[in-house]
């Protein structure tokens, strides 16, 4: 199904959203989003795919996920979300609340309670991440973490690409309703390349593991140099 008309008629979401001064409302729509295996139609994300929102709290960009028992890296943090399906305190969600979801098409309106950011007043850059091998309904983000090599996709735009859309930045003064700039492939009616919509990242070893591996490699190299060669 072509969605060349779909950019960006999501006012029905924004117009129905109510955001209090202590919260913001985010309208998310993107398509088509893919797993790590390619951009053919069969690789579009299943409706139940696990999604999360991540906050860049130290403003240095979004850190990669490492195998440290967390869904984020560095000083980044998961964001609690809620909507008609998910109660306050939820971290993971899926593609859409629609009764008839379409693979690869994200459509969500999420409420963000600003109390979770404490006394912070500076705007917070946020990013969307999706995990094509994990399912939102069966993944407990509080008791599990992604394994080494788990693939994921990421979207964040400090500057919107499409007209009348908002940057992926939350103003903590509250009360806002944001139509976040989508990632939209040509089949969806946008100009983003299908490759940019793939899960092109993967969980990497934590730094200590990398150092151990490098130390072992250095030791092995030294031993080879010290071993007499037969002539």
DAGIKA-V800494 format. One record per run of one state. SS is the DSSP state (H for helix, E for strand, L for the rest). FROM is the first residue (numbers start at 1). LEN is the number of residues. If there is no record, write none. Layout:
# DAGIKA-V800494
SS/FROM/LEN ; SS/FROM/LEN
This chain:
# DAGIKA-V800494
L/1/10 ; H/11/4 ; L/15/8 ; E/23/9 ; L/32/2 ; E/34/1 ; L/35/6 ; H/41/3 ; E/44/1 ; L/45/4 ; E/49/8 ; L/57/9 ; E/66/1 ; L/67/10 ; E/77/2 ; L/79/2 ; E/81/2 ; L/83/7 ; E/90/1 ; L/91/2 ; E/93/1 ; L/94/2 ; E/96/1 ; L/97/9 ; E/106/8 ; H/114/4 ; L/118/6 ; E/124/12 ; H/136/3 ; L/139/12 ; E/151/5 ; L/156/10 ; E/166/1 ; L/167/2 ; E/169/2 ; L/171/6 ; E/177/4 ; L/181/3 ; E/184/2 ; H/186/3 ; L/189/3 ; E/192/1 ; L/193/1 ; H/194/4 ; L/198/3 ; E/201/2 ; L/203/1 ; E/204/1 ; L/205/2 ; H/207/20 ; L/227/5
